[in-house]
Each structure stands twice: as structure tokens, then as C-alpha cells.
Amino acid sequence: MTIVLNGPINSGKTTVGKILSEKIPNLSHIEVDRIREFISWMDNVTAWDISFSTALLVAKEFLNRGIHVLITYPISDKRYLQIVDKLKSASTITHAFTLLPPLNITITNRGTRALNAWEIQRIKDTYEKNTYAVTFGETIDNSHQRPQETAEYIFNSIQKSINT
């Protein structure tokens, strides 16, 4: 099984992903941001492309070994199709969720994260461009949920796939 958690910076992807990792046995949480840290010296466009491609290679390896995968990353329709295409040989069921609280919530410091000016501007830009109006999966306004509640909702939505 593959779970894709999509959404803008500061939408709760990592926090919800960590909770799901504790709830779902045999689940590997792949954060594309963490892979990006290996090549922090590289220009953004190239580095993010390499990081995303690497995440898919790692995901495929886990799936081929019978390990469930959770990928957290801001994903466009195009990127989602790449995930489905790259992982199809692993015969995986894919569940996708976009965490999308309103802009005024997303640009505030939530939890322990303190946003910098670049992140706030990036969030505003992605909302202005309607980047997260995707055609895949389910969109969740998690602005009035604790991360545990969002994770529980996702867990209940995918529960039938956990043991397959």
C-alpha cells in the first residue's frame, strides 16, 4: 500500500505522517524534504527533481519487500501520475490525501514550526496559483482538527488496505 500526503508547506503533512507511521505496522515514511537535505548545495529545481525521483526509487524498493510506503511532499497532478506510473510494477494500492487548511491558517506558526519569510511567501504564492486544486485523492481541510484527528480519519479511510 502507498499513501501520498500532499499539501502546502505547514499544512501538517510531516506531523500527520509521523502519527500514521506509529499507527500502521510495517510503514516506511518517506519525506522528500529529508532527501533534499543530502544535496542542499544544489539549485532548487534540479535538487527537488532528484529528491522526488530518489523518493520513488526508495518507495519501490520498500514496496517490493512488502513494506507499506507513506510519501509526504507537495504533489501536483503531474507528480502524482509519476508516482502511480513508477510504482505500478510493485502492484500497490495508492491512497492520496491533500491537507489544505485555509491560507490564513497555513501562514501562521503551528505547533513547533516557526515559518520564515521565504516560506510564508511560498505558501501565499502556491495558494494564489491554486497549486493544490488537484484531481487525485481526497482534500481535507484540517484547520479545525488536531493532527491526531486527521491521522485517525486517514487511518479509517485506508484501513481495509493495511493488511493487503
Secondary structure, DSSP 4 states (H G I P E B T S, - for coil): -EEEEE--TTSSHHHHHHHHHHHSTTEEEEEHHHHHGGGTTS-HHHHHHHHHHHHHHHHHHHHHTT-EEEEES---HHHHHHHHHHHGGGT--EEEEEE---HHHHTS--TT----HHHHHHHHHHHHTTTT--SSSEEE--TTS-HHHHHHHHHHHHHHHHT-
